[in-house]
Structure formats: C-alpha cells, structure tokens
Amino acid sequence: MNKALILIFVVVLGSCSSMKKAEKSFLNGEYNSAILMYQKSLKPNDPVSNFKLAEAYRKSNRLHEAEPFYRASLNAGIDDESANYYYASSLKANQKYDEAKKVLEDYLNKGQEEEVVALAQKELSNIEGLTTVKEKVNYFRVKNLEEINTPSAEYSPVYNNGFLYFTSNRDGGKIYKTTGTPFTDIYKIKTKGAKVDLNTLTPLPEIINDPNINEGSIAISQDGSSVIYAKGNNGKYSGTNEVDLYFTRVRNGRWTKPRIINASRRDSWDSSPALSSDGKTLYFASNREGGFGGIDLYTAKLNRRGRWVDVRNLGDKINTPGNEVFPFIAEDGQLYFSSDGHPGMGGADIFISRRENGEIIVENAGEPINSPKDDFGIYLFNETRGFFTSNRDGGKGDDDIYTFVNDDPNLKIVNYFLSGTTQTPDLETGELKPLANTKVYLLDEDGQIIDEDYTQVDGKYNFRVYSEENYDLLAEKENYFTTRKPFSTVGKSVDRTKLENTVTNVNFTMDLPLDQIIIEKPILVENIYYDLDKSDIRPDAALELDKLVVMMKDNPEITIELSSHTDARADDNYNMSLSQRRAKSAVDYIVSKGVDYNRLIPKGYGETHLKIKEAQTEEEHQINRRTEFKVTKYKKKKQEKEEVLLEEGQVTTEVIQEEDDDTDRYFTDEDEN
C-alpha cells in the first residue's frame, strides 16, 4: 500500500478513536478529559467536532474559552440552533456585548426551535438591560482576602461562631475528570471579621471530607452543632447529577455519620444549601424536573419530626431558564443568589431579591460586587459586611474569596414580624391552651404560600411579613378544624426617614384558635336570620354563610349536616317544613359557591330541639330560631408518607435503622423532647 495512503489511514483511525473516547468521556461528565481528546480529533472546518469541543468547555464552566469553537461550528454550518445562543453567551462572557447582541438578533430573524428562541430572546433582553446594571449606584467596597486564597479554588464562604468555613481543592490529590482539578474539601479557619488566623486553618474531619469525593458548599446551624453540605461526584457513575445534600451533627463530641436529607433526590443535582437564621427553612439549588430551566432555587421546611419537607420552587420571578445557585437569606429577609439568567455582566452575577408591595423584585447587586466573570457564594455576617466568591481578573488564580463593606450612609433596615400562638379550648373548662404540632401558613392575597411554620410544644409560630400587604393566616392540624384569619400591614409601615438606628424591628401578634373536630357535636352558626315565614337567604345571612363556605373549603375532609331550627309559635308540621326549606336554601347557597353537594346534608328540625322550651321573650325565641352544623363524617388528612408508614409498621429494615439511629434528623434529641 502507498505509504502516503497508509499514513492517512492511520491518522483517520486515530482521529476516530479519539472522537469515540471523547464522546464516552463527555457522556460520563468527564468534560476536561473530553476537551483533551476533542482537541486531538478537531477538524478546523468540521461543524460537529468544533461544537462538541465548545460544549465540553461550556459544561466544564469555561464558557469564555468556548467562543472560537462555537464560532467555527456556526461558520461550518452546524445544524444545532443552540450553537447560536451559546456562542452569544460566550461572547458576553468575554465582554463582547455588541457582538453578542448582533448574533442573537441575527438568530432571532431565522430561528425555528421554540426553546432556543425563548432563551435567545431572554438573553437579548438581558444584554439590553446591561446599561441599567452598570449605572446602578451602590456603596460597596470589595477586597481580595489574600491571606486565605491560593492559585487553587477557594469558594462559598460561611461564617459561624468565630470561624470561616469554605470549600477548596488547595491540597491537590485525586483529579476530578469533569474539571481537571483536584477534588474539593471543606475547611475552617478562625477569623475576626476579615482577619484570619492562618495557624488555625484545618480541613473538616474525614467523616465529612472524603478524599475521593467532591464536598461542596456548607450550611451551618446557629450553634454550629449541625451542618448540611453538598457531596457527590466520585466519578463512579455516568453523568453529573450525582450530587446530594447530606446532614450530620455533633453528638457526644463527634460528628455523626452523614446521611442524605429527605429533601434531596437521587435523580437530580442538589447543592449550595443555606439556612434561615432560625434554622427552620432550608434554601438550596436543584436541577430536578418541574423547574423553569437549568438549575432552580428551592426551599424546604423543618417539620415537627426534624425532617425537611414541603419542598417548593421559589417561582419564575427568581428562577429563569438559566441557572440560579448559591442562595443566602439575610437578616433583613432579602434573598441573595447567583444567576446567569437575569441581566448580568457575564458569567454568573450576584442578585438581591426582596418583596415590595406584594411583588418580588430582583436586582443585580452591581459593581464592584459583580464583574464580567463569575461572582457567587455571598454570605453576610452583619447588615454591612460579608464575604463572596469571584474568579475575576486580578485574583490569585481560580475562584477566590473576597470581603465587602457596604458604606451606604442611608442604610435603614426595617424588619416586620408576625407571631402568635396556635390554641385550642379545653373540652372541660373552655380555657384556651397552646396547641403544639400545628402547621401554619402565611398566604398572600391570591392564596399563594409565602411561608409556613410548624409550632412546637408552646404553640408558637413566627413569620416575616412585609409592608403594605394583605395576608391570610391558615392553621391546620389533624383532628382539628382548619382556622383562617386575615392580617394586614397596610397603613402600618414605619417612616424610614425618621429612624435613627440601622436596624428596626416591628412586631405584630395574632393568636390562632383551632376547635377540635367532634363527630355529631352541634356548632352554632351565628347571625343566620330569615324574614318571617320565608326561606330566602338574606344578604346579611349570606355574609355568614360565606364564612362556612371558607370553612368547608379549608376542611375538605369533613361532611356536615346543616340544620335549621324554629321557635314554637306555629304549627309543628309547618315549622318542620319551614326549617327544612331554610336548611336546603342554606345548603344550596354553599353549593353555589363551589362546595360539593355530597358533603352537605340539609336537615330541618322544626321545633323539636328547642334551646329554651318555655321561651317568652323575642330574644328567647330568637335563640330557638337558629342554624347549626355538625360533622357527620371525617376522613383524616393524609400525613407525610414516612409518618404513615411508621405508624402502620410498614417500613423496611433500612428505614427502621435510620429511625433508631436518628442521625438523619435535624433536631437534637433534647429539641425533639
């Protein structure tokens, strides 16, 4: 065979082999390895190999390096429309805003794929909004925390009780094939403000830090005894979803064996946890199904059993088709997070979300907090100072930790809180007493859940509320009627211009009584009046029946009998017929408001159940002319699946062991008792 042909044949075979190996590495999430092999098989005018190399760069968080390869793939005629969007994103990452804008505009004139078109429209809007971002006035001063940073990555700082915790791959070791850098561990160091003591730098114990697994960012309870942290990516499985949230706590002076929290899912990437100051709300990022894009922010609540439940997406005002990660909830209730989907300067920017007149407002933190590179992982240890992460130019190498100070001379923070006690009347004395283990919801005007809480032994609940808003409070507990009460902060706002302190707390109180559900116990419905000898629902009676409609909708587990009673001043048969018509009229009214007819039984009792048998005065006759309801059926509310299984004994051996060991619970034993 001709030597030249043999050489070409060998080169082609080598190229095919490199491409196949690159494909395998790419599918396994080993993007750095894929980059090296794609480079070997790259053909300058080949749309596919250039696009694949660009994608590997993007997925390894090196979007700025992907620019020439996206451009080459488009020039060579790649038929994947997403190349246009990602090419514009790579131009933006390199601060070529005008070029990125033109690429998006050209694509939108011809784009066909709805999903890519939507992304391109959003990104074009973001670029057009950059002028506003750059003009934002703030008073931040930032500084590289040089003492702690190295040429390796240091990121996601968290301050707790005199220690700064952070994640880093500074100690080398086994290489993580996705990024081509060492696996990450969690470290802590003593600090006083921004002054760190390098002599105290130490990794967390090996029960938390596994040398062959990436440990990510960490969230710490206020007392430092419990942590939730991200862990995964040991390279044994295909894909990159192998990241979960783990929990451990100090017991008898030692960290317990870390366990995956129940809010985390094996089929998704769950990371960057953060805790509210009271430790009852967990914020985290996840790419689980049902979100608005790549990675979304979620919350979970701590229930009475010490488990994270009620996982909820934070919605499309915060989450975008892009990625939202690294949440942090500040003492003033503002949510800080990092995003590449809101208008930013390139890469990921830090954003601040707040409620204002019932709306969620998201703003870019602006310069110098944000830069054209990735800025994320912010943590405030008071209202004016904190830490964040950036890989901006001028750092020590990879991701660095920075400190910041907010010198805003007009900074005035007003916190509004609503608290109270869930209560129930004693069945013998009628005296109100605290009702523990009650779930309380804070709802906005549209009935959407803003927050939720579980009361402990003292029945106490507490919510952050916001100025000039109307709410409903909803309290529910098995075997009790759900209670709903309105609350408003309208007209109760504090004038910030008159405040002297930087932080002002305004506290409101409202108790929530819940009555126990007792089958066949009559309950009086107040102020249901009818005109003489008529059964029509009067406007004043309709107002009272509307309350019963709400009660029926809030308690879908009950069936009631609605009964009407008369006085004894007419014929028995007449009174019986009249009371039946009145009861049916009331039931028909409730049904007209959307309550299932099968849950209501109209019953007229005439004068057979007089409250005052020898009534003489009109007031006494009125007491006899009453409307009542009683529960005839009650289908108990479904508890959380795990609690039902525990009560019924239908649990696996593994679950029983977790219950006995109890290390996956967030509460300490003392808290649960």
Buried (B, 14 or more C-beta within 10 A) or exposed (E): EEEEEEEEEEEEEEBEEBBEBBBBBBEBBBBBBBBBBBBEBBEEEBBBBBBBBBBBBBBBBBBBBBBBBBBBBBEBEBEBBBBBBBBBBBBBBBBBBEBBBEBBEEBBEEBEBEEBBBBBBBBBEBBEBBEEBEEEEBEBEBEBBEBBBBEBBBBBBBBBEEBBBBBBBBBEEEBBBBBBBBBBBBBBBBBEEBEBEEEEBEBBEEEBBBEEBBBBBBBBBEEBEBBBBBBBBBBEEEEBBBBBBBBBBBEEEEBBEBBBBBBBBEEBBBBBBBBBEEBBBBBBBBBBEEBBBBBBBBBBBBBBBBBBBBBEBBEEEBBBBBBBBBBBBBBBBBBBBBBBBBBBBBBBBBBBBBBEEBEBEBBBBBBBBBBBBBBBBBBBBEBBBBBBBBBBEEBBEBBBBBBBBBEEEEBBBBBBBBBBBBBBBEEEEEEBEBBBBBBBBBBBEEEEEBBBBBBBEEBBBBBBBBBEBEBBBBBBBBEBBBBBBEBEBEEEBBEEEEEEEEBBEBEBEBBBBBEEBEEEEBEEBEEBEBEEEEBEBEEEBBEBBEEBBBBBBBBEBBBBBBBBBBBBEBEEEEBBBBBBBBBBBBBEBBBEBEBEEEBBBBBBBBBEBBEBEEBEEEEBBEBBBBBBBBBBEBEEBEEBEBBEBBEEEEBEEEEEEBBEEBBBBBBBEEEEE
